[in-house]
């Protein structure tokens, strides 16, 4: 059974950078799309960005566009979220998710994803 495990979260000052990873366990892992979502305290989980697993095509939310980059290592079955120029409003639990169904693009809704990690906390101080 495939599992997703996020890592790399932590406390950083505003303007700093973090690199989050999401490792997929299991021998066979071939999603169509993977994504990052986040949930800030007291708010609903929101879409951050997504990437097609084979082609590497990316799509980002407006709130983070220009400050983040999503990439993947198909050989290591790892999803990466590089975040720069972090702001206090980026403080949230960050989740990776995998979608194995269909061919629609981009995918920005929680219900479009089949497998989720447990999350990694990112805290940005002002």
KAURRA-V29659 format. One record per pair of residues at least 24 apart in sequence whose C-alpha atoms are under 8 Angstrom apart, sorted by the first residue. I is the first residue (numbers start at 1). J is the second residue. Records with the same first field share a line. If there is no record, write none. Layout:
# KAURRA-V29659
I->J + J
This chain:
# KAURRA-V29659
1->25 + 26
2->26 + 29
3->115 + 116 + 117
4->96 + 97 + 115 + 116 + 117 + 118
5->117 + 118 + 119
6->95 + 96 + 117 + 118 + 119 + 120
7->119 + 120
8->120
9->120 + 121 + 122 + 123
10->121 + 122 + 123
11->122 + 123 + 124 + 125
12->122 + 123 + 124 + 125
13->86 + 124 + 125 + 126
14->85 + 86 + 87 + 88 + 124 + 125 + 126
15->84 + 85 + 86 + 87
16->84 + 85 + 86
17->82 + 83 + 84 + 85 + 86
18->82 + 83 + 84
19->80 + 81 + 82 + 83
20->80 + 81 + 82
21->78 + 79 + 80 + 81
22->78 + 79 + 80 + 96 + 117
23->76 + 77 + 78 + 79
24->77 + 78
25->77
29->77
30->100
31->98 + 99 + 100 + 101
32->98 + 99 + 100 + 101 + 102 + 103
33->98 + 99 + 100 + 107
34->79 + 96 + 97 + 98 + 99
35->96 + 97 + 98
36->81 + 94 + 95 + 96 + 97
37->94 + 95 + 96 + 97
38->92 + 93 + 94 + 95
39->92 + 93 + 94
40->90 + 91 + 92 + 93
41->92
47->108 + 109 + 110
49->108
50->106 + 107 + 108
59->106
86->124
87->124 + 125 + 126
88->123 + 124 + 125 + 126
89->124
90->122 + 123 + 124
91->121 + 122 + 123 + 124
92->121 + 122 + 123
93->119 + 120 + 121 + 122
94->119 + 120 + 121 + 122
95->119 + 120
